[in-house]
């Protein structure tokens, strides 16, 4: 009797894990922006914004300010 309950519990857990568990949505849209200096496209989260312009790195930002 106890073995049957354990097996049913394991089966229920496997069904829940593989079929019923909500998975995170991996389709996240990322806005791409173009570096004002070199033209490389980077995500808006990764870019550096200065004076309303986007840069892919600190190096591009510094070079554009010279």
N, C-alpha and C positions, 0 to 999 in steps of 0.2 A: 504494500500500500504506500509506504513512504517513498520507495523507489519510483513508483508511478507518478507521485506528486512532484518529485524532483525533476523527472524527465519532462513532464508537462510544463513545469516552470521554465526549464531551459528552452524548450521549444517556443513557448510564448515570448520569452526574452529575445530569441533569435528572430521571430516574426516581427516583433516591435522594432528591433534594431535595423533590420534590412528593409522593411516595407512601410512602417508607420511613423518612424522618427522623422521629424522635420529637418531638412538639411538646409544649411545657409545658402542663400541665393548668390551664386558665383558670377552672375551676369551684372556686374557693376560697371556702368558706363563711366569712363574717365575722359575728361575734356583735355584734348591735346592743344598746346599752344606752341608757337614758333619763337625761338630765341631771336631777339631783336638784332643781335650781332652776327651770329654764325648761321642761323637758319635751321638749327636742329630742333626737332619737335620733342617736347617733353610733356609729361602730364602736368596739369595745373597744380597739383599737390606738390610736385617735386621742383617746380620752377621757383626762381627768385624774382619778385616783382619790385621794381623800383621806378618811381615817377610814372606809373601807368604802363610801363614796358616790361616784357618778360625776358628773362635770361636763363640759360640752362645751367650756368655755374657762376661761382664768384669770379672766376677768371674772366669770363665774358663780360660780366658787370664792370669789373675794374678796367678792362681794356676799352670799354665804350665810354668810360668817364675821363679817359686821358685825352 
